[in-house]
Amino acid sequence: MPGPDRDALEWYDEDPDDHDDETEPAWFPGHHLPEHARAMGLTHQVPEGALLDFAGSLDGAKPLHRFTAWMLLVVFGLPVLFTVMRIWYALT
């Protein structure tokens, strides 16, 4: 950390978060989307893009994140299972 007699701009040379380009920091929403999702025009502001961004931000090393991922699988998998069961019963 620079002392009072040093130039204030020297501190910015040591700042790891300082960047010259116009991109947003990595912790802003929408940075967990895959490149092909961005190419299709999905952002964190549309429902499908927000879901992808949320799922991409989950960390498998954290137990709560693993539980959340399993709950997402159940929530999105049960309607598919029920539809397949309804079709199966209609055919038999």
OpenMM code with the backbone's topology and positions (N, CA, C; nanometers):
from openmm import Vec3, app, unit

residues = "MET PRO GLY PRO ASP ARG ASP ALA LEU GLU TRP TYR ASP GLU ASP PRO ASP ASP HIS ASP ASP GLU THR GLU PRO ALA TRP PHE PRO GLY HIS HIS LEU PRO GLU HIS ALA ARG ALA MET GLY LEU THR HIS GLN VAL PRO GLU GLY ALA LEU LEU ASP PHE ALA GLY SER LEU ASP GLY ALA LYS PRO LEU HIS ARG PHE THR ALA TRP MET LEU LEU VAL VAL PHE GLY LEU PRO VAL LEU PHE THR VAL MET ARG ILE TRP TYR ALA LEU THR".split()
positions = [
    Vec3(0.0844, -0.1166, 0.0000),
    Vec3(0.0000, 0.0000, 0.0000),
    Vec3(0.0890, 0.1230, 0.0000),
    Vec3(0.0616, 0.2183, -0.0855),
    Vec3(0.1490, 0.3333, -0.0953),
    Vec3(0.1345, 0.4251, 0.0256),
    Vec3(0.2436, 0.4885, 0.0597),
    Vec3(0.2435, 0.5842, 0.1703),
    Vec3(0.1876, 0.7179, 0.1252),
    Vec3(0.1771, 0.8141, 0.2166),
    Vec3(0.1195, 0.9447, 0.1818),
    Vec3(0.2076, 1.0242, 0.0870),
    Vec3(0.3382, 0.9934, 0.0813),
    Vec3(0.4276, 1.0701, -0.0051),
    Vec3(0.4365, 1.0098, -0.1454),
    Vec3(0.3692, 0.8974, -0.1712),
    Vec3(0.3768, 0.8330, -0.3025),
    Vec3(0.2600, 0.8783, -0.3896),
    Vec3(0.2766, 0.8617, -0.5168),
    Vec3(0.1722, 0.8995, -0.6116),
    Vec3(0.0524, 0.8052, -0.5973),
    Vec3(-0.0672, 0.8586, -0.6008),
    Vec3(-0.1888, 0.7780, -0.5821),
    Vec3(-0.2093, 0.6809, -0.6978),
    Vec3(-0.1552, 0.7105, -0.8142),
    Vec3(-0.1742, 0.6215, -0.9295),
    Vec3(-0.0927, 0.4930, -0.9178),
    Vec3(0.0085, 0.4913, -0.8332),
    Vec3(0.0871, 0.3692, -0.8153),
    Vec3(0.0045, 0.2570, -0.7543),
    Vec3(-0.0935, 0.2911, -0.6736),
    Vec3(-0.1783, 0.1905, -0.6114),
    Vec3(-0.2561, 0.1116, -0.7158),
    Vec3(-0.2987, 0.1759, -0.8211),
    Vec3(-0.3769, 0.1091, -0.9257),
    Vec3(-0.2936, 0.0083, -1.0043),
    Vec3(-0.1613, 0.0252, -1.0052),
    Vec3(-0.0775, -0.0732, -1.0726),
    Vec3(-0.0780, -0.2058, -0.9990),
    Vec3(-0.1020, -0.2041, -0.8692),
    Vec3(-0.1029, -0.3254, -0.7891),
    Vec3(-0.2424, -0.3849, -0.7730),
    Vec3(-0.3453, -0.3163, -0.8168),
    Vec3(-0.4830, -0.3608, -0.7981),
    Vec3(-0.5147, -0.4752, -0.8946),
    Vec3(-0.5470, -0.5961, -0.8441),
    Vec3(-0.5753, -0.7076, -0.9344),
    Vec3(-0.7086, -0.6936, -1.0059),
    Vec3(-0.8004, -0.6108, -0.9549),
    Vec3(-0.9310, -0.5952, -1.0189),
    Vec3(-0.9333, -0.4837, -1.1220),
    Vec3(-0.8261, -0.4098, -1.1334),
    Vec3(-0.8220, -0.3011, -1.2289),
    Vec3(-0.8019, -0.3573, -1.3696),
    Vec3(-0.8844, -0.3147, -1.4637),
    Vec3(-0.8681, -0.3579, -1.6020),
    Vec3(-0.8998, -0.2409, -1.6939),
    Vec3(-0.8335, -0.2395, -1.8073),
    Vec3(-0.8439, -0.1263, -1.8991),
    Vec3(-0.9584, -0.1411, -1.9984),
    Vec3(-0.9976, -0.2647, -2.0281),
    Vec3(-1.1017, -0.2819, -2.1282),
    Vec3(-1.2383, -0.2440, -2.0704),
    Vec3(-1.3387, -0.2404, -2.1559),
    Vec3(-1.4716, -0.1969, -2.1155),
    Vec3(-1.5604, -0.3113, -2.0675),
    Vec3(-1.5047, -0.4310, -2.0444),
    Vec3(-1.5857, -0.5438, -2.0006),
    Vec3(-1.6231, -0.5287, -1.8532),
    Vec3(-1.7341, -0.5939, -1.8184),
    Vec3(-1.7796, -0.5910, -1.6803),
    Vec3(-1.6982, -0.6898, -1.5980),
    Vec3(-1.6936, -0.6727, -1.4670),
    Vec3(-1.6232, -0.7696, -1.3825),
    Vec3(-1.6883, -0.9076, -1.3899),
    Vec3(-1.6152, -1.0113, -1.3525),
    Vec3(-1.6633, -1.1484, -1.3648),
    Vec3(-1.7802, -1.1767, -1.2714),
    Vec3(-1.7973, -1.1004, -1.1658),
    Vec3(-1.9057, -1.1275, -1.0720),
    Vec3(-2.0364, -1.0635, -1.1135),
    Vec3(-2.0402, -0.9899, -1.2239),
    Vec3(-2.1661, -0.9355, -1.2739),
    Vec3(-2.2514, -1.0486, -1.3292),
    Vec3(-2.3846, -1.0336, -1.3278),
    Vec3(-2.4709, -1.1401, -1.3796),
    Vec3(-2.4499, -1.1612, -1.5293),
    Vec3(-2.4670, -1.2832, -1.5718),
    Vec3(-2.4566, -1.3160, -1.7126),
    Vec3(-2.3227, -1.3702, -1.7556),
    Vec3(-2.2255, -1.3782, -1.6656),
    Vec3(-2.0925, -1.4247, -1.7040),
    Vec3(-2.0761, -1.5754, -1.6912),
    Vec3(-2.1796, -1.6456, -1.6472),
    Vec3(-2.1721, -1.7907, -1.6364),
    Vec3(-2.2394, -1.8586, -1.7553),
    Vec3(-2.2829, -1.7809, -1.8521),
    Vec3(-2.3462, -1.8380, -1.9708),
    Vec3(-2.2408, -1.8945, -2.0646),
    Vec3(-2.2681, -2.0094, -2.1254),
    Vec3(-2.1746, -2.0621, -2.2256),
    Vec3(-2.1706, -1.9718, -2.3491),
    Vec3(-2.0626, -1.9812, -2.4230),
    Vec3(-2.0464, -1.8964, -2.5417),
    Vec3(-2.1552, -1.9226, -2.6457),
    Vec3(-2.1948, -2.0499, -2.6650),
    Vec3(-2.2970, -2.0784, -2.7656),
    Vec3(-2.4326, -2.0215, -2.7235),
    Vec3(-2.4575, -2.0096, -2.5932),
    Vec3(-2.5823, -1.9473, -2.5484),
    Vec3(-2.5803, -1.7978, -2.5772),
    Vec3(-2.4655, -1.7358, -2.5573),
    Vec3(-2.4538, -1.5933, -2.5904),
    Vec3(-2.4660, -1.5709, -2.7404),
    Vec3(-2.4135, -1.6654, -2.8191),
    Vec3(-2.4225, -1.6522, -2.9651),
    Vec3(-2.5671, -1.6608, -3.0123),
    Vec3(-2.6505, -1.7354, -2.9382),
    Vec3(-2.7926, -1.7455, -2.9728),
    Vec3(-2.8702, -1.6235, -2.9254),
    Vec3(-2.8079, -1.5355, -2.8507),
    Vec3(-2.8736, -1.4145, -2.8051),
    Vec3(-2.9294, -1.4243, -2.6651),
    Vec3(-2.8990, -1.5308, -2.5927),
    Vec3(-2.9479, -1.5424, -2.4552),
    Vec3(-2.8649, -1.4534, -2.3629),
    Vec3(-2.9335, -1.3859, -2.2743),
    Vec3(-2.8677, -1.3062, -2.1713),
    Vec3(-2.9262, -1.3452, -2.0363),
    Vec3(-2.8735, -1.2882, -1.9289),
    Vec3(-2.9272, -1.3169, -1.7973),
    Vec3(-3.0612, -1.2494, -1.7745),
    Vec3(-3.1087, -1.1690, -1.8704),
    Vec3(-3.2337, -1.0966, -1.8551),
    Vec3(-3.3537, -1.1715, -1.9108),
    Vec3(-3.3335, -1.2754, -1.9905),
    Vec3(-3.4433, -1.3574, -2.0399),
    Vec3(-3.4526, -1.4826, -1.9529),
    Vec3(-3.5711, -1.5420, -1.9379),
    Vec3(-3.5865, -1.6553, -1.8454),
    Vec3(-3.4924, -1.7725, -1.8737),
    Vec3(-3.4782, -1.8113, -1.9989),
    Vec3(-3.3909, -1.9244, -2.0300),
    Vec3(-3.2452, -1.8915, -2.0004),
    Vec3(-3.2036, -1.7720, -2.0335),
    Vec3(-3.0666, -1.7307, -2.0057),
    Vec3(-3.0401, -1.7162, -1.8571),
    Vec3(-3.1399, -1.6687, -1.7823),
    Vec3(-3.1235, -1.6557, -1.6374),
    Vec3(-3.1081, -1.7928, -1.5728),
    Vec3(-3.1833, -1.8907, -1.6218),
    Vec3(-3.1714, -2.0259, -1.5675),
    Vec3(-3.0348, -2.0856, -1.5997),
    Vec3(-2.9882, -2.0653, -1.7222),
    Vec3(-2.8541, -2.1124, -1.7582),
    Vec3(-2.7463, -2.0426, -1.6758),
    Vec3(-2.7629, -1.9139, -1.6549),
    Vec3(-2.6653, -1.8393, -1.5756),
    Vec3(-2.6645, -1.8887, -1.4314),
    Vec3(-2.7830, -1.9158, -1.3758),
    Vec3(-2.7914, -1.9662, -1.2391),
    Vec3(-2.7281, -2.1040, -1.2281),
    Vec3(-2.7612, -2.1928, -1.3213),
    Vec3(-2.7056, -2.3278, -1.3170),
    Vec3(-2.5549, -2.3259, -1.3398),
    Vec3(-2.5064, -2.2354, -1.4221),
    Vec3(-2.3635, -2.2253, -1.4462),
    Vec3(-2.2860, -2.1713, -1.3282),
    Vec3(-2.3551, -2.1018, -1.2388),
    Vec3(-2.2852, -2.0463, -1.1232),
    Vec3(-2.2778, -2.1443, -1.0065),
    Vec3(-2.3438, -2.2609, -1.0169),
    Vec3(-2.3391, -2.3595, -0.9085),
    Vec3(-2.2011, -2.4251, -0.9032),
    Vec3(-2.1531, -2.4471, -0.7829),
    Vec3(-2.0220, -2.5077, -0.7600),
    Vec3(-2.0426, -2.6465, -0.7012),
    Vec3(-1.9944, -2.7491, -0.7704),
    Vec3(-2.0133, -2.8866, -0.7271),
    Vec3(-1.9425, -2.9222, -0.5982),
    Vec3(-1.8514, -2.8413, -0.5542),
    Vec3(-1.7795, -2.8696, -0.4294),
    Vec3(-1.8606, -2.8295, -0.3066),
    Vec3(-1.9631, -2.7504, -0.3252),
    Vec3(-2.0435, -2.7046, -0.2117),
    Vec3(-2.1682, -2.7929, -0.2000),
    Vec3(-2.1953, -2.8472, -0.0815),
    Vec3(-2.3102, -2.9381, -0.0647),
    Vec3(-2.4444, -2.8727, -0.0966),
    Vec3(-2.4635, -2.7485, -0.0582),
    Vec3(-2.5899, -2.6817, -0.0873),
    Vec3(-2.6100, -2.6640, -0.2378),
    Vec3(-2.5029, -2.6387, -0.3104),
    Vec3(-2.5129, -2.6245, -0.4555),
    Vec3(-2.5459, -2.7578, -0.5208),
    Vec3(-2.4884, -2.8671, -0.4693),
    Vec3(-2.5225, -2.9996, -0.5221),
    Vec3(-2.6692, -3.0306, -0.4967),
    Vec3(-2.7187, -3.0003, -0.3768),
    Vec3(-2.8592, -3.0215, -0.3437),
    Vec3(-2.9484, -2.9400, -0.4369),
    Vec3(-2.9106, -2.8153, -0.4626),
    Vec3(-2.9874, -2.7295, -0.5526),
    Vec3(-2.9901, -2.7866, -0.6932),
    Vec3(-2.8786, -2.8398, -0.7397),
    Vec3(-2.8745, -2.9001, -0.8736),
    Vec3(-2.9652, -3.0219, -0.8809),
    Vec3(-2.9660, -3.1044, -0.7766),
    Vec3(-3.0561, -3.2207, -0.7756),
    Vec3(-3.2019, -3.1754, -0.7729),
    Vec3(-3.2330, -3.0713, -0.6996),
    Vec3(-3.3706, -3.0212, -0.6979),
    Vec3(-3.4114, -2.9673, -0.8351),
    Vec3(-3.3191, -2.9023, -0.9039),
    Vec3(-3.3489, -2.8567, -1.0401),
    Vec3(-3.3768, -2.9748, -1.1325),
    Vec3(-3.3000, -3.0826, -1.1170),
    Vec3(-3.3256, -3.2017, -1.1980),
    Vec3(-3.4632, -3.2606, -1.1691),
    Vec3(-3.5013, -3.2639, -1.0435),
    Vec3(-3.6327, -3.3172, -1.0069),
    Vec3(-3.7435, -3.2274, -1.0614),
    Vec3(-3.7294, -3.0971, -1.0416),
    Vec3(-3.8332, -3.0036, -1.0847),
    Vec3(-3.8538, -3.0083, -1.2363),
    Vec3(-3.7456, -3.0197, -1.3130),
    Vec3(-3.7601, -3.0212, -1.4578),
    Vec3(-3.7775, -3.1614, -1.5134),
    Vec3(-3.7424, -3.2636, -1.4362),
    Vec3(-3.7552, -3.4001, -1.4850),
    Vec3(-3.8905, -3.4631, -1.4585),
    Vec3(-3.9571, -3.4252, -1.3490),
    Vec3(-4.0859, -3.4851, -1.3163),
    Vec3(-4.1930, -3.4605, -1.4227),
    Vec3(-4.2089, -3.3417, -1.4778),
    Vec3(-4.3092, -3.3256, -1.5834),
    Vec3(-4.2822, -3.4149, -1.7055),
    Vec3(-4.1558, -3.4341, -1.7379),
    Vec3(-4.1227, -3.5229, -1.8502),
    Vec3(-4.1610, -3.6661, -1.8152),
    Vec3(-4.1295, -3.7094, -1.6946),
    Vec3(-4.1651, -3.8438, -1.6508),
    Vec3(-4.3162, -3.8630, -1.6499),
    Vec3(-4.3902, -3.7662, -1.5993),
    Vec3(-4.5356, -3.7775, -1.5965),
    Vec3(-4.5954, -3.7807, -1.7363),
    Vec3(-4.5396, -3.7060, -1.8291),
    Vec3(-4.5879, -3.7076, -1.9671),
    Vec3(-4.5619, -3.8426, -2.0323),
    Vec3(-4.4444, -3.8976, -2.0104),
    Vec3(-4.4139, -4.0298, -2.0653),
    Vec3(-4.5064, -4.1350, -2.0050),
    Vec3(-4.5331, -4.1272, -1.8764),
    Vec3(-4.6245, -4.2218, -1.8128),
    Vec3(-4.7663, -4.2076, -1.8673),
    Vec3(-4.8128, -4.0847, -1.8917),
    Vec3(-4.9456, -4.0630, -1.9472),
    Vec3(-4.9541, -4.1201, -2.0881),
    Vec3(-4.8527, -4.1024, -2.1680),
    Vec3(-4.8532, -4.1584, -2.3040),
    Vec3(-4.8513, -4.3102, -2.2970),
    Vec3(-4.7707, -4.3646, -2.2064),
    Vec3(-4.7631, -4.5106, -2.1920),
    Vec3(-4.8981, -4.5718, -2.1536),
    Vec3(-4.9667, -4.5072, -2.0579),
    Vec3(-5.0969, -4.5579, -2.0157),
    Vec3(-5.2025, -4.5407, -2.1233),
    Vec3(-5.1899, -4.4361, -2.2059),
    Vec3(-5.2861, -4.4155, -2.3147),
    Vec3(-5.2695, -4.5202, -2.4240),
    Vec3(-5.1486, -4.5676, -2.4441),
    Vec3(-5.1226, -4.6685, -2.5483),
    Vec3(-5.1604, -4.8084, -2.5024),
    Vec3(-5.1622, -4.8344, -2.3732),
    Vec3(-5.1938, -4.9692, -2.3264),
    Vec3(-5.3381, -4.9850, -2.2881),
] * unit.nanometer
topology = app.Topology()
chain = topology.addChain("A")
for resn in residues:
    res = topology.addResidue(resn, chain)
    for name in ("N", "CA", "C"):
        topology.addAtom(name, app.Element.getBySymbol(name[0]), res)
